[in-house]
């Protein structure tokens, strides 16, 4: 079945296509007919959902796992769950929120099966004096995405997840809480600390660049 799934959605081992494909949220009026077709074994319906949501799943998994092959594995495992149980989506949330909930369960299972790794926060734990509140936005506008990614990679996994869902996927607090399976207040706390640490890291980087300039 898994081999059939790989052939249906996309050849395994092509993360560059996942990073290039723009995700698009489908409305319930489109999602439910596709799920009904999947329940009858329609592979084309599964592929349509894959094309619409694989980038979102891949980016979310990659942010946590930081391994392209493992992130793509999570995409396939998540879509395999949709193939097996399309009836489990009841429309109580956005379809992408439901999918990312599945993806998170899959990636946490993967993480538990290997040696745990702990990020060293280092200088991110330092509290700086007040500075430019728009450091993240300025760097993003200058397309300094690699610098932002490096700073985000130093965040604890739980904070990195929240920040990714808010900044890169545009999720609201309630949606993030649904994906992560935690209260909204927990999401708010994680975002507060993540933003503070990210801002501090970016300020340090800008200071170093100015000092070297």
MOJOWO-V467677 format. One record per residue. N is the residue number from 1. RES is the residue in three letters. PHI is phi as a letter, one per 40 degrees, with the letter a starting at -180 (999 if undefined). PSI is psi as a letter, one per 20 degrees, with the letter a starting at -180 (999 if undefined). OMEGA is omega in whole degrees, 0 to 359 (* if undefined). Layout:
{{N | RES | PHI | PSI | OMEGA} {N | RES | PHI | PSI | OMEGA}}
This chain:
{{1 | UNK | 999 | g | 182} {2 | UNK | c | h | 177} {3 | UNK | c | g | 177} {4 | UNK | c | g | 181} {5 | UNK | c | g | 179} {6 | UNK | d | g | 182} {7 | UNK | c | h | 182} {8 | UNK | c | g | 188} {9 | UNK | c | g | 179} {10 | UNK | i | q | 178} {11 | UNK | d | p | 181} {12 | UNK | c | q | 176} {13 | UNK | g | k | 181} {14 | UNK | b | m | 183} {15 | UNK | c | h | 181} {16 | UNK | c | h | 178} {17 | UNK | c | h | 179} {18 | UNK | c | h | 181} {19 | UNK | c | h | 183} {20 | UNK | c | h | 185} {21 | UNK | c | p | 178} {22 | UNK | c | p | 179} {23 | UNK | c | q | 178} {24 | UNK | a | p | 182} {25 | UNK | c | p | 177} {26 | UNK | c | q | 178} {27 | UNK | c | r | 181} {28 | UNK | d | h | 181} {29 | UNK | c | h | 177} {30 | UNK | c | h | 184} {31 | UNK | c | g | 185} {32 | UNK | c | g | 175} {33 | UNK | c | h | 178} {34 | UNK | c | g | 179} {35 | UNK | c | h | 177} {36 | UNK | c | h | 177} {37 | UNK | c | h | 178} {38 | UNK | c | h | 179} {39 | UNK | d | h | 178} {40 | UNK | c | j | 177} {41 | UNK | g | k | 181} {42 | UNK | c | o | 183} {43 | UNK | c | h | 180} {44 | UNK | c | h | 178} {45 | UNK | c | g | 178} {46 | UNK | c | g | 180} {47 | UNK | c | h | 179} {48 | UNK | c | g | 177} {49 | UNK | c | h | 178} {50 | UNK | c | g | 181} {51 | UNK | c | h | 182} {52 | UNK | c | h | 191} {53 | UNK | b | i | 185} {54 | UNK | c | h | 180} {55 | UNK | c | g | 180} {56 | UNK | c | g | 179} {57 | UNK | c | g | 182} {58 | UNK | c | g | 181} {59 | UNK | c | g | 179} {60 | UNK | c | g | 181} {61 | UNK | c | g | 181} {62 | UNK | c | h | 180} {63 | UNK | c | h | 181} {64 | UNK | c | g | 186} {65 | UNK | c | h | 182} {66 | UNK | f | k | 177} {67 | UNK | a | o | 187} {68 | UNK | c | g | 182} {69 | UNK | c | g | 179} {70 | UNK | c | h | 179} {71 | UNK | c | g | 179} {72 | UNK | c | h | 176} {73 | UNK | c | h | 179} {74 | UNK | c | h | 177} {75 | UNK | d | g | 182} {76 | UNK | c | g | 180} {77 | UNK | c | h | 179} {78 | UNK | c | g | 179} {79 | UNK | c | h | 176} {80 | UNK | c | h | 178} {81 | UNK | c | h | 176} {82 | UNK | c | g | 180} {83 | UNK | c | h | 183} {84 | UNK | c | h | 186} {85 | UNK | b | m | 180} {86 | UNK | c | h | 183} {87 | UNK | c | i | 183} {88 | UNK | c | i | 175} {89 | UNK | c | p | 185} {90 | UNK | b | j | 178} {91 | UNK | g | j | 180} {92 | UNK | c | i | 177} {93 | UNK | a | r | 172} {94 | UNK | c | q | 181} {95 | UNK | c | h | 179} {96 | UNK | c | h | 177} {97 | UNK | c | g | 177} {98 | UNK | c | g | 179} {99 | UNK | c | g | 182} {100 | UNK | c | h | 173} {101 | UNK | c | g | 176} {102 | UNK | c | g | 182} {103 | UNK | c | g | 181} {104 | UNK | c | g | 177} {105 | UNK | c | g | 180} {106 | UNK | c | g | 183} {107 | UNK | c | h | 176} {108 | UNK | c | h | 176} {109 | UNK | c | h | 178} {110 | UNK | c | g | 180} {111 | UNK | c | g | 180} {112 | UNK | c | h | 182} {113 | UNK | c | j | 179} {114 | UNK | b | r | 181} {115 | UNK | c | p | 179} {116 | UNK | c | q | 178} {117 | UNK | b | q | 181} {118 | UNK | b | p | 178} {119 | UNK | c | p | 173} {120 | UNK | c | o | 182} {121 | UNK | c | h | 177} {122 | UNK | f | c | 187} {123 | UNK | c | i | 178} {124 | UNK | c | h | 181} {125 | UNK | c | i | 180} {126 | UNK | c | q | 176} {127 | UNK | b | o | 182} {128 | UNK | c | r | 174} {129 | UNK | c | r | 182} {130 | UNK | d | q | 181} {131 | UNK | a | b | 182} {132 | UNK | c | o | 181} {133 | UNK | c | i | 186} {134 | UNK | b | k | 183} {135 | UNK | d | g | 181} {136 | UNK | c | g | 183} {137 | UNK | c | g | 180} {138 | UNK | c | g | 180} {139 | UNK | c | h | 179} {140 | UNK | c | g | 180} {141 | UNK | c | h | 178} {142 | UNK | c | j | 179} {143 | UNK | g | k | 177} {144 | UNK | c | l | 187} {145 | UNK | c | h | 181} {146 | UNK | c | h | 178} {147 | UNK | c | g | 179} {148 | UNK | c | g | 181} {149 | UNK | c | g | 180} {150 | UNK | c | h | 178} {151 | UNK | c | g | 179} {152 | UNK | c | h | 181} {153 | UNK | c | h | 181} {154 | UNK | c | i | 179} {155 | UNK | c | q | 172} {156 | UNK | d | q | 185} {157 | UNK | d | g | 183} {158 | UNK | c | h | 179} {159 | UNK | c | h | 180} {160 | UNK | c | h | 178} {161 | UNK | d | g | 182} {162 | UNK | d | g | 182} {163 | UNK | c | g | 180} {164 | UNK | c | g | 183} {165 | UNK | c | h | 181} {166 | UNK | c | g | 186} {167 | UNK | c | g | 188} {168 | UNK | c | h | 180} {169 | UNK | b | i | 177} {170 | UNK | g | k | 182} {171 | UNK | c | q | 172} {172 | UNK | c | r | 183} {173 | UNK | c | g | 181} {174 | UNK | c | h | 180} {175 | UNK | c | g | 178} {176 | UNK | c | g | 179} {177 | UNK | c | h | 179} {178 | UNK | c | g | 180} {179 | UNK | c | g | 186} {180 | UNK | c | i | 179} {181 | UNK | g | l | 181} {182 | UNK | a | r | 180} {183 | UNK | c | q | 178} {184 | UNK | c | h | 180} {185 | UNK | c | h | 177} {186 | UNK | c | g | 177} {187 | UNK | c | g | 180} {188 | UNK | d | g | 180} {189 | UNK | c | g | 180} {190 | UNK | c | g | 179} {191 | UNK | c | h | 179} {192 | UNK | d | g | 181} {193 | UNK | c | h | 180} {194 | UNK | c | g | 180} {195 | UNK | c | g | 181} {196 | UNK | c | g | 181} {197 | UNK | c | h | 179} {198 | UNK | c | g | 178} {199 | UNK | c | g | 180} {200 | UNK | c | g | 180} {201 | UNK | c | g | 180} {202 | UNK | c | h | 177} {203 | UNK | c | g | 178} {204 | UNK | c | g | 180} {205 | UNK | c | g | 179} {206 | UNK | c | h | 178} {207 | UNK | c | g | 179} {208 | UNK | c | g | 179} {209 | UNK | c | g | 178} {210 | UNK | c | h | 179} {211 | UNK | c | h | 180} {212 | UNK | c | i | 185} {213 | UNK | c | 999 | *}}
